[in-house]
Amino acid sequence: MDNDAARHELIDALALVQEQFADLAAVEEERAALSSAATRADGTVTVTVDCDGVVIHTAVSETYLDNHDLADLGRHITDAAQDAARDIEQKLAELLAPLVRRREQMPSLSDIVDGAPDIRDLLSTVVPASQVEDESDGFPTVRSTR
């Protein structure tokens, strides 16, 4: 590959990376705002989960005992929480799909520059903000695996 072709290919690859990072910030804001609610027991039990699938609200209607047994309440809450968690997983997959497709389009830098890392590997994992380890200065520690 001649230098001009390699330069153009590298510029295109870096443009994709720039788009990916710009979109990543917007996607993270949308992700953080996601929640899902599911109901069971004829709508008398509602469980809401946040973007990480963590239960943030549980409501049981005063009319629950009119048609349901107290002994079944735990199962209804659990089932509603699992439904809401599955729904949030689906919403997250849909939200991240454009980023995943763009990542798949990215060339390997090692195809352009010998010994360069693969951009796809660098962008392969999106870590939810709630899972980032807090450090004393407020910034996560970045460590290379190489």
C-alpha positions as CSV (number, residue, x, y, z in Angstrom):
1,M,0.0,0.0,0.0
2,D,1.5,3.4,-1.0
3,N,1.8,6.3,1.5
4,D,-1.2,8.3,0.1
5,A,-3.5,5.3,0.3
6,A,-2.4,4.5,3.8
7,R,-2.8,8.1,4.9
8,H,-6.3,8.3,3.5
9,E,-7.2,5.0,5.1
10,L,-5.8,6.2,8.4
11,I,-7.8,9.5,8.2
12,D,-11.0,7.5,7.5
13,A,-10.3,5.2,10.4
14,L,-9.7,8.1,12.8
15,A,-12.8,9.9,11.6
16,L,-14.8,6.8,12.5
17,V,-13.1,6.8,16.0
18,Q,-14.0,10.5,16.4
19,E,-17.6,9.8,15.5
20,Q,-17.7,6.8,17.9
21,F,-16.4,8.9,20.8
22,A,-18.8,11.8,20.1
23,D,-21.8,9.4,19.9
24,L,-20.6,7.5,23.0
25,A,-21.2,10.5,25.2
26,A,-24.7,11.0,23.9
27,V,-25.5,7.3,24.3
28,E,-24.2,7.3,27.9
29,E,-26.6,10.2,28.7
30,E,-29.5,8.3,27.1
31,R,-28.5,5.1,28.9
32,A,-28.4,6.8,32.3
33,A,-31.9,8.0,31.8
34,L,-33.4,4.6,30.9
35,S,-35.7,2.7,33.2
36,S,-38.3,0.0,32.7
37,A,-41.3,-1.0,34.7
38,A,-43.1,-4.3,34.6
39,T,-46.4,-5.4,36.2
40,R,-47.7,-8.7,37.5
41,A,-50.7,-9.9,39.4
42,D,-53.2,-8.2,37.1
43,G,-51.4,-4.9,37.4
44,T,-51.4,-4.8,41.2
45,V,-47.6,-5.3,41.5
46,T,-45.2,-3.0,39.6
47,V,-41.4,-3.1,39.7
48,T,-39.2,-0.4,38.1
49,V,-35.5,-1.0,37.3
50,D,-32.9,1.6,36.3
51,C,-30.5,1.3,33.4
52,D,-28.3,-1.2,35.2
53,G,-31.3,-3.5,36.0
54,V,-31.3,-2.5,39.7
55,V,-34.7,-2.3,41.3
56,I,-35.4,1.4,42.1
57,H,-39.1,1.2,42.9
58,T,-41.7,-1.5,43.9
59,A,-45.4,-0.8,44.3
60,V,-48.1,-3.1,45.5
61,S,-51.7,-1.9,45.1
62,E,-54.0,-1.9,48.1
63,T,-56.3,-4.1,46.0
64,Y,-53.6,-6.9,45.7
65,L,-55.2,-9.0,48.4
66,D,-58.6,-8.7,46.8
67,N,-57.7,-11.3,44.2
68,H,-54.3,-12.7,45.1
69,D,-52.7,-14.5,48.1
70,L,-50.0,-12.8,50.2
71,A,-48.0,-16.0,49.9
72,D,-47.6,-15.3,46.1
73,L,-46.5,-11.7,46.5
74,G,-42.7,-12.5,46.5
75,R,-43.1,-14.5,43.3
76,H,-45.0,-11.6,41.6
77,I,-42.4,-9.1,42.6
78,T,-39.5,-11.3,41.4
79,D,-41.2,-12.0,38.1
80,A,-42.0,-8.3,37.5
81,A,-38.4,-7.4,38.4
82,Q,-37.1,-10.0,35.9
83,D,-39.4,-8.8,33.2
84,A,-38.3,-5.2,33.7
85,A,-34.6,-6.3,33.7
86,R,-35.1,-8.2,30.4
87,D,-36.8,-5.1,28.9
88,I,-33.9,-2.8,30.0
89,E,-31.4,-5.2,28.4
90,Q,-33.4,-5.0,25.1
91,K,-33.5,-1.2,25.3
92,L,-29.7,-1.1,25.9
93,A,-29.0,-3.4,23.0
94,E,-31.1,-1.2,20.7
95,L,-29.4,2.0,22.0
96,L,-25.9,0.5,21.6
97,A,-26.6,-1.1,18.2
98,P,-25.4,1.8,16.1
99,L,-22.1,2.0,18.0
100,V,-21.6,-1.8,17.6
101,R,-22.2,-1.5,13.8
102,R,-19.7,1.3,13.5
103,R,-17.1,-0.6,15.5
104,E,-17.5,-3.5,13.2
105,Q,-16.8,-1.2,10.2
106,M,-13.5,0.0,11.6
107,P,-10.4,-1.4,10.0
108,S,-7.6,-2.8,12.0
109,L,-4.9,-0.2,12.3
110,S,-2.3,-3.0,12.0
111,D,-3.5,-3.4,8.4
112,I,-2.5,0.2,7.8
113,V,0.5,0.6,10.1
114,D,2.5,-2.5,11.2
115,G,2.4,-3.1,14.9
116,A,-0.5,-0.6,15.5
117,P,-3.3,-1.7,17.9
118,D,-6.7,-2.7,16.5
119,I,-9.1,0.2,17.0
120,R,-12.0,-2.3,17.5
121,D,-10.2,-3.8,20.5
122,L,-9.8,-0.4,22.0
123,L,-13.5,0.4,21.6
124,S,-14.8,-3.1,22.3
125,T,-16.1,-2.6,25.8
126,V,-18.5,0.1,27.0
127,V,-18.4,0.2,30.8
128,P,-21.5,1.7,32.4
129,A,-20.7,4.7,34.6
130,S,-22.0,3.0,37.7
131,Q,-19.3,0.3,37.3
132,V,-16.3,2.6,36.9
133,E,-14.1,2.4,40.0
134,D,-13.9,5.7,41.7
135,E,-10.4,6.9,42.7
136,S,-9.5,9.5,45.3
137,D,-9.2,12.2,42.6
138,G,-12.5,11.4,41.0
139,F,-10.9,9.8,37.9
140,P,-10.7,6.1,37.1
141,T,-7.3,4.5,36.7
142,V,-6.6,3.4,33.2
143,R,-4.2,0.5,32.9
144,S,-2.8,-1.2,29.8
145,T,-3.1,-4.9,29.5
146,R,0.1,-5.1,27.4
